[in-house]
Each structure stands twice: as structure tokens, then as C-alpha cells.
Amino acid sequence: MTSPGGRRTAILTVDDDPGVSRAVARDLRRRYGEQHRIVRAESGATALDALREIKLRGELVAVILADYRMPEMNGIEFLEQAMDIHPGARRILLTAYADTSAAIDAINVVDLDHYLLKPWDPPEEKLYPVVDSLLETWLQSDHRPVPETRMVGHRWSARSSAVREFLARNQVPYRWYSSDEPEGERLLAAAGADLHRLPVVITPDGEALIEPTDAELAGHVGLATAPAKDFYDLIVIGGGPAGLGAALYGASEGLRTVLVERTATGGQAGQSSRIENYLGFPDGVSGAQLTDRARRQAAKFGAEVLTTRDVVGLDIKGSARSVRFADGTAIDAHAVILATGVSYRTLEAPGVDELTGAGVYYGSALTEAAACANQDIFIVGGANSAGQAAVYLAKAARSVTILVRGGSLERSMSYYLIQQLAAIPNISVRVCTEVVGAEGDGHLEKLTLRDNQTGQTETVDASALFVFIGAAPLTGWLDGVVARDGRGFVLTGPDLVAAGDGKLPGGWELDRPPYHLEASVPGVFVAGDARAESAKRVASAVGEGAMAVMLVHRYLEKL
Ligand SMILES: Cc1cc2nc3c(=O)[nH]c(=O)nc-3n(C[C@H](O)[C@H](O)[C@H](O)COP(=O)(O)OP(=O)(O)OC[C@H]3O[C@@H](n4cnc5c(N)ncnc54)[C@H](O)[C@@H]3O)c2cc1C
């Protein structure tokens, strides 16, 4: 087979047992030999040589199958190096039952796509379905050479920081140039831009976007922003774990499903450096990795995913539910799942607003980490998100100080994280402390801290402040449409009835009460953090997304 770019594609298999190696290659050749070049190797080193040769010839590798137990270099070590040569190739590890836990480790280490237990007989049942699906995924996206998007910005430019965050969260590879380094200056000159209009993003085909909006960027980096239809079975609003879960289950169960996301898929979880308590990932998983997998999985089942589309209204038009966008256009569906989660609360202290993006950051710990090397930085907040950011940033920063308003972390942070923090020497925790001021010339330089027990204040040097002080649902746009609690969380099922002192919500016309995750309007469901009384965890958000789809089916059956 030739790839869309006209180049031949290879499938490579490596196993140190010549008999097994030949058998895998034979089975692969039988099914894929006409379309693909099957390359066989009997050690990690020779397989790496083969991969380099393929690269030099300008050919592509679609799938790599590696045996786990190989002397000298095991399958995981091999795949780690193979990824550097052909990052787009999908990866399968062949393991014996006894090595299952090593294979699970590999899911994180080498972003493994699949592990296949030996023996793989009959291949029609065990091998081919896996390779078929990985080839399909590869064809859809990964055959593309990594395009080089370049970005010129400045560390203290708030929009530069936001664009970096946007590209990173959408997993768009880019190269960063500071506007005060020679190559940055050359690129700015070539683009006809100046220092006052940063950032400039240069797309792989050479187009320069000066101070681009998120929507402009999305359009240029291949993210869908316009719906393909005007009527769907299901519209999911919000692309965090709950929304991705709902889109995946909706599409996989045959519903015409579209997911609409305001910025980038992943939501809060997408910004987490390491989620340690999500089932099936004993060594933790980064939010970016989990998001990438979920998005690919949802797309595989046919869910449409739109990014940079802000939903600003929900209208009830008979049996149709109409979702309005900020630009005035709308799409309709039989049912809607609200999965809009929560957004960071802003820190109210003089100077903070002006320095946001220039030393003060909300939840953007990941993209700013490199800039914190050898610096003294502060984190405000006592919940898990703050703890995770501290662990992550402490690898680069000279010191990380966590500022907590309460008297201890115990009530707000998981025990495992408190233990981790205690074991890292350059992390310290200051309890009973609040930020009451921020100052600096063009970027953050100093913070004023107040001890809320004694009232004493102190001014400290600070290079960066990361704010994780809880979050609120931004559901004002649902005013007058669905019932919410006093803090803006959307009420569903039994909570709606309880809030109405046992009565069904006003305007409810059906003779059944609202289903468990159903809002005060039939056919509108809520999943994840936006729902009143929800658990505020990745696992529960994903679970509620799946459960909401089950209730959508129940609703549609009776429509
Ligand atoms: C840094 C960090 C670390 C965390 N670590 C963990 C952890 O280790 N374990 C754990 O279990 N939980 C963790 N959490 C909590 C977990 O991430 C959340 O509970 C989970 O993401 C909630 O998922 P959700 O889909 O309901 O909402 P969110 O993740 O908040 O996603 C909502 C999405 O909806 C979009 N949206 C909002 N309004 C609109 C609109 N009007 N139009 C279009 N789109 C809209 C938002 O842009 C967002 O992408 C962490 C949270 C943070 C911030």
C-alpha cells in the first residue's frame, strides 16, 4: 500500500525467537502483504537499524509489533527508541500472560496502543482486528509528517502564553522562538510583524498569523470548527472527561453525535500533569495523554468534535433542543448533554489581573514549567490540582511554595499527594497564608502575603504564581432554561425534586419524574462537574457521560 503522500508503508515486527518472528511475519504477510511491506527483525538493535533505513528512504511505518522479552533490549526499551524515529507508527507489544503488568506499564512509558497476549491464534480473531484498527487510526491521522508550526512570542506577553497553552492542549507540535532572540527577530521581520503585536504563529505552509484568535488557529492546524450537519441525535456541550465519555458512548451506540468545545478538549483533566487515581493506569497518566486517547476513540466511533465554539444559549423548540453559538448560528438535536464542568475562580488581589499571563497563571502549569527553571515560584491553593502542579514544577524550579488559606492540607488534598509533597525537598507549604498583592514591571516580581491568623504581611520575591483556588460552573447562559442551585450547578433527577420540596420542577409536562441525570427540561442531561452534587473526579465524570447516554436512549425511546 502507498500512503496518501504516495510513499510505501511498512509494518515491522521484531521477536528474538526466530520461529515466532517468522510466524508473526507470515500471518501479517498473509493479510497485509499485498498492501504493505512486512519487515521482520530478530533483535531490537537490528529492528532499529531497519527503522532508520526506512526513514532515510522517505518511507513510513504504520504499525510496529515488538516482543516484550528480548535479551539486551526489551520490547518497551525498543519501542521507546522506535518512537523517536517513527513517532506516528502505532505500537503493539507481544507479551506472555506472566508479563501483563509490564505491558500495562508500557501504556504510559511508550504510549502503547495495544498489548497482545501470545499465542495470537487464530489471527483472524486476535491479531487482525487489532492491526486493522490501528492501521485505520494511522491512516486517519498519524501518517502525516509532524508539521512544524513556529511561534514567536514573549514570555511576558499574556496572549503568547494563552496561544502556547492552546496549541499544547490541542496537541499541536510547535517550535517556540522568543521575540528577543535572533531567529525570533528574523521571523518577525519576515512576517512584517512588530514587537507590539505578539504572538505571531507561522503555519507549516508558511502563512503568518499575527495575534491570531483561537478560532483562526484551530482552522489552520486542522481542528474542526464547523458542524457537518444541522440536526443531530445528540449534542454534547463541553469536551472534558464527561463530554468525551458521552460523545464516545453516544457515537459508539449509533447516535449521530456532535461534541462542542469552547477551547480545547480535555477540560480540567487535560491540564493535569499526572492523574494517579484513574482506573486502569496504576502508574498514573498525564491529562494530555488521556485526552488524546479519548478524542481518538470518540472520533473512531464517528463522533464529530468541534473546538473553539462557545455555546451561549439553549432553546427548547418543541421536541428539538437548539444549541446557539456565540456567532449567532445554531444546531439542533433530539437531546443535549451538558458537560461544561467548572472554570477556575480568579484570585482577587490588587495587581493580579494586570499580571495575568505575565507571571500569574491559572492552571497553565505545564506549558510554563520550562520557564520556571531555577526560579522561586508560588502556588495558591490546597486541593489536588495545586499539589500535582507543585510536584510537576518542582522538577525545574529552585523552590516551590504552596500557599494555603486553611490551617492544613489534610482536609483538601489526597493523602497520597501530601506524602509526595513531603518527600520533595524544594517544596514547602505555608498554611494560613493569603496573597494580598502582586507587583512587577511588565511581569510578576513580588507578592505580598498575609498571615490570616496574625494579620502580618510580608513581601517576597516571586517569578511566577500559579493559581488553583477552586472553580465555579459558568452556567449563566442557562438562566431561565434549566434549574440550578445557588452556586450555579445544574440540578438533576432526585435533587430537582428535593429542591422543589418533593414537587416536580415547574413546567415539567411529563408524567414521569426526571431521570437521574436529567435537568428540569426533558431531554437535557448533565454529566460531570457541572452537575449539582457531582463527585468532581475524572472517573465519575467519564462514568456520568456514559450513563447520560444510556438515559438519552431511554428518553428517545419514549419520544
Ligand atoms: C489540574 C487538575 C488536576 C486534577 N487532577 C485530578 C486527578 O488526579 N484525579 C481526578 O479524579 N480528578 C482530577 N481533577 C478533577 C477532574 O479533572 C475534573 O473532575 C474533571 O475534569 C471534570 O470533568 P468534566 O468533563 O465534568 O468538566 P471539565 O473537565 O471542567 O470540562 C468541561 C469542558 O467544557 C468546556 N465548556 C464549558 N462551557 C462551555 C460552553 N459554554 N461551550 C462550550 N464548551 C464549554 C470547557 O472549556 C471544558 O473543556 C483535576 C483537576 C485539575 C484542574
PDBQT file of the ligand as one rigid body, heavy atoms in Angstrom, charges set to zero:
ROOT
HETATM    1  C1  LIG A 601      -5.009  20.482  37.473  1.00  0.00    +0.000 C 
HETATM    2  C2  LIG A 601      -6.095  19.499  37.822  1.00  0.00    +0.000 A 
HETATM    3  C3  LIG A 601      -5.763  18.220  38.225  1.00  0.00    +0.000 A 
HETATM    4  C4  LIG A 601      -6.760  17.283  38.517  1.00  0.00    +0.000 A 
HETATM    5  N1  LIG A 601      -6.400  16.021  38.882  1.00  0.00    +0.000 NA
HETATM    6  C5  LIG A 601      -7.339  15.091  39.107  1.00  0.00    +0.000 A 
HETATM    7  C6  LIG A 601      -6.959  13.759  39.445  1.00  0.00    +0.000 A 
HETATM    8  O1  LIG A 601      -5.790  13.444  39.582  1.00  0.00    +0.000 OA
HETATM    9  N2  LIG A 601      -7.948  12.848  39.617  1.00  0.00    +0.000 N 
HETATM   10  C7  LIG A 601      -9.274  13.155  39.475  1.00  0.00    +0.000 A 
HETATM   11  O2  LIG A 601     -10.115  12.261  39.587  1.00  0.00    +0.000 OA
HETATM   12  N3  LIG A 601      -9.656  14.416  39.183  1.00  0.00    +0.000 NA
HETATM   13  C8  LIG A 601      -8.727  15.386  38.999  1.00  0.00    +0.000 A 
HETATM   14  N4  LIG A 601      -9.106  16.667  38.713  1.00  0.00    +0.000 N 
HETATM   15  C9  LIG A 601     -10.536  16.965  38.590  1.00  0.00    +0.000 C 
HETATM   16  C10 LIG A 601     -11.041  16.497  37.221  1.00  0.00    +0.000 C 
HETATM   17  O3  LIG A 601     -10.175  16.957  36.223  1.00  0.00    +0.000 OA
HETATM   18  C11 LIG A 601     -12.455  17.006  36.962  1.00  0.00    +0.000 C 
HETATM   19  O4  LIG A 601     -13.313  16.458  37.940  1.00  0.00    +0.000 OA
HETATM   20  C12 LIG A 601     -12.950  16.582  35.577  1.00  0.00    +0.000 C 
HETATM   21  O5  LIG A 601     -12.115  17.126  34.558  1.00  0.00    +0.000 OA
HETATM   22  C13 LIG A 601     -14.381  17.046  35.344  1.00  0.00    +0.000 C 
HETATM   23  O6  LIG A 601     -14.735  16.726  34.026  1.00  0.00    +0.000 OA
HETATM   24  P1  LIG A 601     -15.909  17.482  33.263  1.00  0.00    +0.000 P 
HETATM   25  O7  LIG A 601     -15.920  16.924  31.891  1.00  0.00    +0.000 OA
HETATM   26  O8  LIG A 601     -17.151  17.418  34.064  1.00  0.00    +0.000 OA
HETATM   27  O9  LIG A 601     -15.527  19.022  33.243  1.00  0.00    +0.000 OA
HETATM   28  P2  LIG A 601     -14.231  19.808  32.762  1.00  0.00    +0.000 P 
HETATM   29  O10 LIG A 601     -13.024  18.958  32.823  1.00  0.00    +0.000 OA
HETATM   30  O11 LIG A 601     -14.258  21.074  33.539  1.00  0.00    +0.000 OA
HETATM   31  O12 LIG A 601     -14.527  20.113  31.216  1.00  0.00    +0.000 OA
HETATM   32  C14 LIG A 601     -15.557  20.985  30.829  1.00  0.00    +0.000 C 
HETATM   33  C15 LIG A 601     -15.282  21.462  29.417  1.00  0.00    +0.000 C 
HETATM   34  O13 LIG A 601     -16.413  22.191  28.945  1.00  0.00    +0.000 OA
HETATM   35  C16 LIG A 601     -15.983  23.314  28.203  1.00  0.00    +0.000 C 
HETATM   36  N5  LIG A 601     -17.043  24.323  28.245  1.00  0.00    +0.000 N 
HETATM   37  C17 LIG A 601     -17.503  24.988  29.343  1.00  0.00    +0.000 A 
HETATM   38  N6  LIG A 601     -18.503  25.813  28.996  1.00  0.00    +0.000 NA
HETATM   39  C18 LIG A 601     -18.666  25.687  27.657  1.00  0.00    +0.000 A 
HETATM   40  C19 LIG A 601     -19.543  26.301  26.714  1.00  0.00    +0.000 A 
HETATM   41  N7  LIG A 601     -20.460  27.193  27.093  1.00  0.00    +0.000 N 
HETATM   42  N8  LIG A 601     -19.422  25.956  25.409  1.00  0.00    +0.000 NA
HETATM   43  C20 LIG A 601     -18.507  25.036  25.009  1.00  0.00    +0.000 A 
HETATM   44  N9  LIG A 601     -17.663  24.422  25.869  1.00  0.00    +0.000 NA
HETATM   45  C21 LIG A 601     -17.739  24.743  27.170  1.00  0.00    +0.000 A 
HETATM   46  C22 LIG A 601     -14.720  23.751  28.923  1.00  0.00    +0.000 C 
HETATM   47  O14 LIG A 601     -13.876  24.530  28.063  1.00  0.00    +0.000 OA
HETATM   48  C23 LIG A 601     -14.093  22.414  29.310  1.00  0.00    +0.000 C 
HETATM   49  O15 LIG A 601     -13.204  21.936  28.321  1.00  0.00    +0.000 OA
HETATM   50  C24 LIG A 601      -8.129  17.640  38.424  1.00  0.00    +0.000 A 
HETATM   51  C25 LIG A 601      -8.474  18.945  38.048  1.00  0.00    +0.000 A 
HETATM   52  C26 LIG A 601      -7.468  19.874  37.755  1.00  0.00    +0.000 A 
HETATM   53  C27 LIG A 601      -7.856  21.259  37.367  1.00  0.00    +0.000 C 
ENDROOT
TORSDOF 0
